[in-house]
Amino acid sequence: MTVLEVAHSFFPEFSQDELEAVIWGLTGFPEFWRIPEDGNTPGECFRRQLNHAAVQYRHTGKLPWPL
């Protein structure tokens, strides 16, 4: 899976531009991972960070920062 595909699984309604903004602005992609706080591997960190943003978006209708 590509990073866009993973992000799309958390935000299926987002456009590619919105997904890229989430990836670059709300995660450690491509290398600034919070290991072990967010997981033991870059993939785990990426998914956990996306999940955190998705949960906030589902509850508030907003991402942690404006796109």
ChimeraX commands (.cxc) that place a marker at each C-alpha (Angstrom):
marker #1 position 0.00,0.00,0.00 radius 0.5
marker #1 position 1.13,3.52,-0.72 radius 0.5
marker #1 position 0.92,6.26,1.88 radius 0.5
marker #1 position -1.97,7.79,-0.08 radius 0.5
marker #1 position -3.86,4.49,0.04 radius 0.5
marker #1 position -3.31,4.20,3.79 radius 0.5
marker #1 position -4.45,7.79,4.34 radius 0.5
marker #1 position -7.47,7.20,2.09 radius 0.5
marker #1 position -8.51,4.28,4.32 radius 0.5
marker #1 position -8.82,6.77,7.21 radius 0.5
marker #1 position -10.31,9.63,5.15 radius 0.5
marker #1 position -12.22,8.06,2.23 radius 0.5
marker #1 position -14.10,11.28,1.50 radius 0.5
marker #1 position -10.95,13.41,1.06 radius 0.5
marker #1 position -9.47,14.40,-2.29 radius 0.5
marker #1 position -5.88,13.55,-3.15 radius 0.5
marker #1 position -4.81,17.13,-2.34 radius 0.5
marker #1 position -6.50,16.94,1.07 radius 0.5
marker #1 position -4.90,13.55,1.75 radius 0.5
marker #1 position -1.47,14.91,0.87 radius 0.5
marker #1 position -2.02,17.87,3.22 radius 0.5
marker #1 position -2.93,15.46,6.02 radius 0.5
marker #1 position 0.07,13.23,5.29 radius 0.5
marker #1 position 2.58,16.09,5.20 radius 0.5
marker #1 position 1.02,18.22,7.92 radius 0.5
marker #1 position -0.32,15.82,10.52 radius 0.5
marker #1 position 2.05,12.86,10.48 radius 0.5
marker #1 position 5.76,12.28,10.76 radius 0.5
marker #1 position 5.99,11.31,7.09 radius 0.5
marker #1 position 8.55,10.71,5.71 radius 0.5
marker #1 position 10.89,10.41,8.67 radius 0.5
marker #1 position 9.90,12.27,11.82 radius 0.5
marker #1 position 8.33,9.37,13.71 radius 0.5
marker #1 position 7.65,9.32,17.42 radius 0.5
marker #1 position 9.02,5.87,18.22 radius 0.5
marker #1 position 8.05,4.37,20.66 radius 0.5
marker #1 position 5.32,6.87,21.62 radius 0.5
marker #1 position 3.27,6.25,18.46 radius 0.5
marker #1 position 4.41,2.73,17.62 radius 0.5
marker #1 position 7.41,0.50,17.09 radius 0.5
marker #1 position 7.78,1.03,13.33 radius 0.5
marker #1 position 7.28,3.93,10.93 radius 0.5
marker #1 position 4.15,2.19,9.57 radius 0.5
marker #1 position 2.63,1.87,13.04 radius 0.5
marker #1 position 3.43,5.50,13.81 radius 0.5
marker #1 position 1.90,6.66,10.53 radius 0.5
marker #1 position -1.31,4.74,11.12 radius 0.5
marker #1 position -1.60,5.87,14.73 radius 0.5
marker #1 position -1.11,9.51,13.76 radius 0.5
marker #1 position -3.69,9.19,10.97 radius 0.5
marker #1 position -6.09,7.49,13.37 radius 0.5
marker #1 position -5.68,10.32,15.89 radius 0.5
marker #1 position -6.51,12.89,13.21 radius 0.5
marker #1 position -9.44,10.81,11.91 radius 0.5
marker #1 position -10.97,10.43,15.38 radius 0.5
marker #1 position -10.76,14.17,15.96 radius 0.5
marker #1 position -12.23,14.85,12.51 radius 0.5
marker #1 position -15.14,12.46,13.12 radius 0.5
marker #1 position -15.93,14.02,16.52 radius 0.5
marker #1 position -15.50,17.69,15.67 radius 0.5
marker #1 position -15.68,17.94,11.89 radius 0.5
marker #1 position -12.26,19.57,11.98 radius 0.5
marker #1 position -8.70,18.37,11.71 radius 0.5
marker #1 position -6.16,19.31,14.39 radius 0.5
marker #1 position -5.18,22.32,12.26 radius 0.5
marker #1 position -6.83,24.04,9.29 radius 0.5
marker #1 position -5.84,22.74,5.87 radius 0.5
marker link #1:1,2 radius 0.2
marker link #1:2,3 radius 0.2
marker link #1:3,4 radius 0.2
marker link #1:4,5 radius 0.2
marker link #1:5,6 radius 0.2
marker link #1:6,7 radius 0.2
marker link #1:7,8 radius 0.2
marker link #1:8,9 radius 0.2
marker link #1:9,10 radius 0.2
marker link #1:10,11 radius 0.2
marker link #1:11,12 radius 0.2
marker link #1:12,13 radius 0.2
marker link #1:13,14 radius 0.2
marker link #1:14,15 radius 0.2
marker link #1:15,16 radius 0.2
marker link #1:16,17 radius 0.2
marker link #1:17,18 radius 0.2
marker link #1:18,19 radius 0.2
marker link #1:19,20 radius 0.2
marker link #1:20,21 radius 0.2
marker link #1:21,22 radius 0.2
marker link #1:22,23 radius 0.2
marker link #1:23,24 radius 0.2
marker link #1:24,25 radius 0.2
marker link #1:25,26 radius 0.2
marker link #1:26,27 radius 0.2
marker link #1:27,28 radius 0.2
marker link #1:28,29 radius 0.2
marker link #1:29,30 radius 0.2
marker link #1:30,31 radius 0.2
marker link #1:31,32 radius 0.2
marker link #1:32,33 radius 0.2
marker link #1:33,34 radius 0.2
marker link #1:34,35 radius 0.2
marker link #1:35,36 radius 0.2
marker link #1:36,37 radius 0.2
marker link #1:37,38 radius 0.2
marker link #1:38,39 radius 0.2
marker link #1:39,40 radius 0.2
marker link #1:40,41 radius 0.2
marker link #1:41,42 radius 0.2
marker link #1:42,43 radius 0.2
marker link #1:43,44 radius 0.2
marker link #1:44,45 radius 0.2
marker link #1:45,46 radius 0.2
marker link #1:46,47 radius 0.2
marker link #1:47,48 radius 0.2
marker link #1:48,49 radius 0.2
marker link #1:49,50 radius 0.2
marker link #1:50,51 radius 0.2
marker link #1:51,52 radius 0.2
marker link #1:52,53 radius 0.2
marker link #1:53,54 radius 0.2
marker link #1:54,55 radius 0.2
marker link #1:55,56 radius 0.2
marker link #1:56,57 radius 0.2
marker link #1:57,58 radius 0.2
marker link #1:58,59 radius 0.2
marker link #1:59,60 radius 0.2
marker link #1:60,61 radius 0.2
marker link #1:61,62 radius 0.2
marker link #1:62,63 radius 0.2
marker link #1:63,64 radius 0.2
marker link #1:64,65 radius 0.2
marker link #1:65,66 radius 0.2
marker link #1:66,67 radius 0.2
view
